[in-house]
Amino acid sequence: MRDGVVIGSGAQVLGPIEVGAGAKIGANSVVTKDVPSGATVVGIPARPVPIDTVHYSPGFVAYGTPCGEDCDPGRARLNELEDEIAELRKEVAALKAARQPAPRAKSA
């Protein structure tokens, strides 16, 4: 481990892992691969967060992750997929509505 590393409470670093300078490991994360300098990793297994944590959390953060932000890459991807599914459902509903035959007028 290098200088300035923050390891959150309950985190596990398994095996001969290199943790770069200034890296942050989120609470309860399980690190199974090397962590690059300045990176923030969270989750099981630990993965880099998809946001720039310097902007959200300058300096020391007690749990090693930005507060108030959803930094779990898996959960962020699920949210993206849920949004995509909602858009696709709207599109399918519009296509079904367009396929409906026009009501026939009764002749006298």
C-alpha positions as CSV (number, residue, x, y, z in Angstrom):
1,M,0.0,0.0,0.0
2,R,1.1,3.5,-0.8
3,D,0.7,6.8,0.9
4,G,-2.8,8.4,1.4
5,V,-4.8,5.2,1.1
6,V,-8.2,5.1,2.8
7,I,-9.7,1.8,3.6
8,G,-13.4,1.9,4.7
9,S,-14.7,0.0,7.7
10,G,-15.1,-3.7,7.1
11,A,-13.4,-3.7,3.8
12,Q,-11.4,-6.8,2.9
13,V,-8.2,-6.8,0.8
14,L,-7.6,-10.3,-0.3
15,G,-4.2,-11.6,-1.6
16,P,-1.1,-9.8,-2.7
17,I,-3.0,-6.6,-3.8
18,E,-1.2,-3.4,-4.8
19,V,-3.2,-0.3,-3.7
20,G,-2.0,2.9,-5.3
21,A,-1.3,6.2,-3.7
22,G,-4.4,8.2,-2.7
23,A,-6.8,5.3,-3.5
24,K,-10.0,4.8,-1.6
25,I,-11.6,1.5,-0.8
26,G,-15.3,1.7,0.3
27,A,-16.7,0.3,3.4
28,N,-17.4,-3.5,3.3
29,S,-15.8,-3.8,-0.2
30,V,-13.9,-6.9,-1.2
31,V,-10.8,-6.1,-3.1
32,T,-9.5,-8.9,-5.3
33,K,-7.5,-6.9,-7.9
34,D,-5.0,-4.1,-7.8
35,V,-6.3,-0.6,-7.2
36,P,-4.8,2.2,-9.3
37,S,-3.5,5.4,-7.7
38,G,-6.3,7.9,-7.0
39,A,-9.1,5.4,-7.7
40,T,-12.1,4.8,-5.5
41,V,-13.5,1.2,-5.5
42,V,-16.7,-0.1,-4.0
43,G,-18.7,-3.3,-3.9
44,I,-18.2,-7.0,-3.9
45,P,-16.0,-7.5,-5.8
46,A,-14.7,-4.0,-5.6
47,R,-15.0,-2.0,-8.8
48,P,-14.0,1.6,-9.7
49,V,-16.8,4.1,-9.2
50,P,-18.2,5.7,-12.4
51,I,-17.8,9.3,-11.1
52,D,-15.0,11.6,-10.4
53,T,-14.8,11.5,-6.6
54,V,-12.5,14.4,-6.2
55,H,-15.3,16.7,-7.3
56,Y,-17.7,15.2,-4.7
57,S,-15.4,14.5,-1.8
58,P,-12.2,16.5,-1.6
59,G,-10.0,15.4,1.3
60,F,-10.6,12.6,3.8
61,V,-13.9,10.8,3.7
62,A,-14.5,8.5,6.6
63,Y,-16.0,5.5,4.7
64,G,-13.8,5.9,1.6
65,T,-16.6,6.8,-0.7
66,P,-18.4,10.0,-1.7
67,C,-21.4,10.8,0.5
68,G,-24.8,11.3,-1.0
69,E,-23.9,9.7,-4.4
70,D,-24.8,6.3,-5.7
71,C,-21.3,5.0,-6.6
72,D,-22.0,1.3,-7.0
73,P,-21.4,0.6,-10.7
74,G,-23.8,-2.4,-10.7
75,R,-26.6,-0.4,-9.3
76,A,-25.9,2.5,-11.6
77,R,-26.1,0.2,-14.6
78,L,-29.4,-1.3,-13.3
79,N,-30.8,2.2,-13.1
80,E,-29.8,2.8,-16.7
81,L,-31.4,-0.4,-17.8
82,E,-34.6,0.4,-16.0
83,D,-34.8,3.8,-17.8
84,E,-34.2,2.1,-21.1
85,I,-36.9,-0.5,-20.4
86,A,-39.4,2.3,-19.6
87,E,-38.6,4.0,-22.9
88,L,-39.0,0.8,-24.8
89,R,-42.3,0.1,-23.2
90,K,-43.6,3.6,-24.3
91,E,-42.4,2.9,-27.8
92,V,-44.1,-0.5,-27.9
93,A,-47.4,1.1,-26.6
94,A,-47.2,3.7,-29.3
95,L,-46.6,1.1,-32.0
96,K,-49.5,-1.0,-30.8
97,A,-51.8,2.1,-30.8
98,A,-50.7,2.9,-34.3
99,R,-51.6,-0.7,-35.5
100,Q,-55.1,-0.6,-34.2
101,P,-57.6,-0.5,-37.1
102,A,-59.7,2.7,-37.4
103,P,-63.2,2.2,-36.2
104,R,-65.6,1.6,-39.1
105,A,-68.4,4.0,-39.6
106,K,-71.8,2.4,-40.0
107,S,-73.7,3.3,-43.1
108,A,-77.3,4.0,-43.0
